[in-house]
Amino acid sequence: MTEKLLISLTVNGRTHDDLVIESRHTLVDVLRHQIGLTGTHVGCEHGVCGACTVLLDGAPVRACLVFAAQAEGRDVRTVESLASDGEMNDLQRAFSAHHGLQCGFCTPGFLMLAEGFLAERPDATREEIREVVSSNLCRCTGYQTIVDAIEDCARAREESR
């Protein structure tokens, strides 16, 4: 018999109480199937591709490698947290302007990776951005446009300070 747990998760500033999960459920499973936030994609389920990247207490993590129970009492942010009132945030607009996506499957993971990275390193160099994005996989863009978008967003944020 599978052990059931009752947990509460705070996702995108909203508390989700009374989530009944199995102890083996990953964060990505609970986000998608119980909370209904399908922007976090499931790719490899081994932590390699980065499609499931979310922010956990501000740091990028692979949601397929985190048990949902481990996220209890912590702040989880998904790609749905970026837009406000139906308007894309600056990072999303930069991805669009620089054509930093094609099929879009990997895009939520790249956005969350970049959002967490830029919060920590707002003055990142192009080489640092390139190094960070190399941890996620994209089969369509060749990464150049993703790096361009993140660099552009970083510079715009720096100028607005």
N, C-alpha and C positions, 0 to 999 in steps of 0.2 A: 504494500500500500504506500502511495506517495504522500509524503508529509505536506500538509497545507499550512500556510502562514498567513496571518492577517497583518498587512503593512499599510503605511501611509507614505505617499510620495509627494514632494513638492516639485512640480514641473511647470516651468515658465511662469513662476510666481503663484500658481494655483495649487492648493492642497487637494490631493485625491485620497480621501480616507477610505477605510474598509475595503482595500484591495485584497482579495483572496487569491493567493498565488501558490504554486508549487515551489519548493525550495530550489529546484533546478532551473526555474524560469530566469531568463536573462532580462536585463533592462530593456533591450530592444523589443523583446517579445511583449512585455507589459506595456511599453509605450505604444506599440502598434495595435495590439489586439485587445487590451483592456481599456486603455485611455483614449485610443482612437487617433493618435498622432502619427500619421503614416508618412510624414516627411523624412523621418529617419529610415533609411533603406537598409535592407538586409542583403548583403552581397555574399561574401565568402564564409561567414560564420566562424572564422578562425582568427580574426583580428588583423588580417593582412591587407585588405582592400581599403578600409577607412570609410566605406559608404555609410556606416552606422555611427559615425563620430558625433558625439554630443558633448556638452560642457557639464562637468560634474564639479561643483564648487569652483567654477570658472576655468577649470583645466580640461582640455580636450581628452576624451577617453573613447575607446571602442565599446559601444553599448552591447555588442555581442559577447564581450569578455567580462562584463560586470553582471553579477547576479542582482536581480531587482532588489532583493533584501539588503544588499550592500549599499544601496542608494537611499535607504530610509534615513531621514534626518539630515539629508544633504540637499543642496540646491541643484536641480537638473534643468538644463536649458537645451531645447531642441531648435531645429531650424525654424519652426513656427514662431519662435520668440523674436525673430529678427524684424519681421514686418510689423508695422503699427497702423491700425485703422485702414488696412488694405493697401498701405503704401510700403514699397520696398525700402529697406534701410540703405545706407551709403555703400556698404559692401556688396549687397545684392545689385544695386544700380551699377557699380563698377564692373561686376561680372557680366552684366548685360551689355554695357557699353563696350567692353573689350572682347566680347564674344567668348567669355571664359567657360562656355558650356556648349555642348552639342546635343547629345542624347539626354543629358540632365540627370542620369542615374547617380553619378558620383557627386554632383553639385552640392547637395545638402551637407555631405561629409566635409567637402572642401570649405564650404562657408563656415561651418562650425569650427573646423581646425583653424582657419584664418582669424575668426572672431576671437577665439581664445588666445591665439598667438599675438595678435595685435594689441590685445589688452595687456599682455605681459611685456611686449616689445614694440611699443608704438613707433620707435625710430629704427626699425629693422632695416638692414641693407637688403639689396636685391639678392645677394648671395645667401643671406640668412633665410629669406622668404623661399628661395629655390630649394634650400636644404629641408625646410619644414614641409613644403608641399610634396617632396619626394616620398614622404611616408604614406601618402594616399595614392591609389591607382586610378588612372583615367585612360580609357582605351580610345578616346576620340580626339582630344584637343592637342596633345603633344606638350601640354603644361605651359607653354610660353604665354598664352593668353590668360591663364590662371595667375601666373606670376605677375603679369602686367596689371591685372585687375587689383590684386592685393597691394602691389606697390603703389598704384594710383590712389587707392583708398587710404593707405597709410600716410601718404604725402598730404592728401586733402584734410585728413584728421589733424595732422601736425600743423598745417596752416591755419586751421580754425581754432586752435588753442590760444 
